[in-house]
Amino acid sequence: MGEIIVKHFKRTDPRSDSKELVTEIVVEGSDTGRFLKRIELSRLQRPCFQSIDMRGKVAGECLRYVFNDRVHYLDDISFQMFERGLRENNGVYTVGTFEAIVGGPHTLRAQMSAREAAEQRRQEIEQRRLEREQDARRERAKIAGQDPGEVTTVRVVENPQTLPLGYFRRRKYPRLQYACKVRVSHEGHQIAGVTREISVCGVQVRVKGPPGLREGDDVELDFTGFPDDVGGGAVLQGVRFRLVRMDMLEHESALYLQRDNLDHPAGFSDFVTSFIEENKHRYKLDVEDEYRSVLAWFYERCHAQSLSQLPLYIERAEEGGLQLQAVAMSEGNTHLVRFFCNALDNYDFTPLSLPQRLSRLEREGSFLLAVYRDRSGDEEGTRLYSAADFEFETAQDFMRFVRYAASKPEYSIIKVVRGSRPLIPVAERKFEEVSSRLRYKSKSGVEALREQMDRLEMVAYAVDVSDLFESCRDSETAEEETRAGPEGLAAWLGGQRVSLPDRRVLESLEAAALTPRAELVRFGYVERRREDRYLAETRVEVRIGERLYKGMSRDISTRGIRIHIPKRVQVKAGAPVKVGLVSLQQKKNSTNLMDIPYLVVQARHIDEGTELRLERVLGSARAGLKEFFVELITKNQHKLVVDTTDILGAASSRLYESLLAANTPSVPFFIGRSTEGGAHLQYVGVPEGGNALVDFCDTGEELDLRALNDRRLVTALYDAVQILMRQKNASDQPVAPFALELYLYRETDAETGSQFVHSATELDFPDDVAREAWLKTLATKPSWRCLRLLASDAHRPEEKAIEQLIQGVRQQSKHRAIRLSDLVHALVGCAEVVDITAERARVSGLPWPRQGD
């Protein structure tokens, strides 16, 4: 037994009833030692009612064995031990027999052997992966006309760290890192353990050796290690938990337990809550949930503000059909958004929102769209003509339209691809946090925003793949068709399908079938107003230069005003204007309100008029203006409605950013500067809803994203981002992202049975001829993909927002806050992977991969 220390109550006198707490050093052979030995022997001889399942714990085959209506699964050694226990205990299955089998030497040896075998297999698979990658490179070099013997040795590429996009504060209760002795009971069997973490809804317990439990088992915990002066009358014995996960470590097991009923036993939840609150500064709170949430949110915002694609948000209308709810604009996709800008409707997204195209997107997941801009007449302005691949009888007919569109000065070939299905909504806790400011100003605005989010059916991407079809523009076939003209071609112009030679209407959609004008959401938008603006309509006069215009105010604040003029007015941002408040001047004779100086912040044409957003010039010699506006708003504040446009814009931007992150059809990844000053892949974002690209890289054993962590590829993208940043600083025009093609194919290794994902990029080929030759070989693989990597410089949230995120982590863990700050300031570029397999196959004349590959 050795020497142990025991605390127990002892009579002060053999004839006295009073007792005192004593601490005794117990050795084998002492009275207390013999007493404890008898108690332990009695415990081991008690009947056991727990089943034994050795499947997966030992190397031998486990057979079904029934004893006293209880089913066990035992290997040969366990069966012999079970039979011996029955003989020694007169046919009774005891606790001692159970513990001897489950925690016996043969079980521990089997588990150690299993760990060693798993590690050996991992090393064999990794070695085999390198060998097959080397063979793949030699094969690629041979096809490209290079010497296979000159192929350099393949280096080990680590699988990059992944980041769950869409993750946000999944723990409802704080978790305290606290060690407390507990006793785990299950079907009459008890195990001693120690907690590692504790919260209201769960606890992590470490126990020695295998516990003999299975996931889903119900257990009871006795918290024996809490000090005597805590508890406050709460029941700390027999608290019911469910085993949700179990990890077998080297010498112990980690049990992850969850409470299903937080109201039982009475008072336990309140006790744990108060205990954590009292001790959160003495012991460490587990910040993993908060850190992952902040990290995911930061990279979500960076991805949204930097992306070069066009996100589409599609909702289910009341009639049951689909319609385009919103289109997102970011710093990175300005060049693509401007393509849909015309002189008539400002932004015309009709080519993306025709009902038959949205239905096709829902059913098939993607379609290819050819769009060109043309002037239909000076009085009508620029119009967009479009046609989708499925709207033609044959692929050749669609390619003819593509060549015709490519002959125009302004055209675009766009792949529209659907994101995750079903749609992963924004987490309720994130919605509440994002909309808290809006809720304070307008509860009805929050409810309208929630209803808007609830109507969403799917998220989609519009990806510009025009450069893939550049060869169509210069081909001999294109020249012949250009001379012949567009005879026999038709395209959609708004809600009408017209014949291109004479623009004769072939088909018209009813107005009810067309999507109303979609909302244009600006990613990265933050509240810019420094004070509340109130909705107020009053007659005004605006003097711009020598011209005087009459209009109506829409909203007003002490520093600014929004005015609608019922005619088109040409004025640039920053231009000085003077505003006269006609109606208010009649009521306020003591202050001159007819020549108030303002500067134009924004001017935009709406319908047949112009909307001006103006900022008052402060510090002017006009006396009493500030006092007038303050008095006006203060007196009428109870009657005026706050204009929540600015707050709503910021909240909507955050919500649409989060929806995109969780449901994106692409795979974003983030490039940073390493501590040595070189290129470094920080994280690969994995959308919470998953997508086809993620499924392709899932080998069953792991998510293999090593292709993105190749040093040559990461360095090339890092250098390209640096060049893009210099180009952007030297020009006011939007800069297109850097594009690079990545090729993947999967194979099942005959020796190990594992799935390997091999990769190549266009950088691996000396010229396009060698690449096209290898693509023909690639297309013969059972499962392959052609992907496009699009990289641009990272657009981070403003410093104030970043500091708030870091400060939230710093309050709980300074170490994690420093780590987060280093990641934020080392971020250089954002990139994403888009699947263009079908488009590359169409252009290069390759057979398409089988559906589901």
Secondary structure, DSSP 8 states (H G I E B T S, - for coil): ---EEEEEEEESSTT-S-EEEEEEEE-TTSHHHHHHHHHHHHHHTSB-----B-TTTSSS--EEEEETTEEEEE-HHHHHHHHHHHHHTTT--BHHHHHHHHTSHHHHHHHHHHHHHHHHHHHHHHHHHHHHHHHHHHHHHHHTT--GGG-----------EEEET-----SS--EE---EEEEEETTEEEEEEEEEE-SSEEEEEEES-----TT-EEEEE-TTS-TT-STT---SSEEEEEEEEEE-SSEEEEEEE-S-TTSSTTHHHHHHHHHHHHTTTS-B--HHHHHHHHHHHHHHHHHHH--SEEEEEEE-TTS-EEEEEEEE-SSSHHHHGGGEETTTEE--HHHH-HHHHHHHHHHSEEEEEEEEEE--TTT-EEEEEEEGGGSSSHHHHHHHHHHHHTSSSEEEEEEEE--SS-----HHHHHHHTHHHHHH-HHHHHHHHHHHHTEEEEEEEEE-GGGGHHHHHSHHHHHHHHH-STT-EEEETTEEEETTT--EEEE--GGGS----EEEETT-----SS--EE---EEEEEETTEEEEEEEEEE-SSEEEEEESS-----TT-EEEEEEHHHHHH--SS--SSEEEEEEEEEEETTEEEEEEEE-TT-S-TTHHHHHHHHHHHHTTTSEE--HHHHHHHHHHHHHHHHHHH-SSEEEEEEE-TTSSEEEEEEEEETT--HHHHHHB-SS-B--GGGG-HHHHHHHHHHHHHHHHHHHH-SS----EEEEEEEEEEE-TTT--EEEEEEEGGGSSSHHHHHHHHHHHTTSSSEEEEEEEEEE-----HHHHHHHHHHHHTT-HHHHHHHHHHHHHEEEEEEEEE-HHHHHHHHT-----TT-
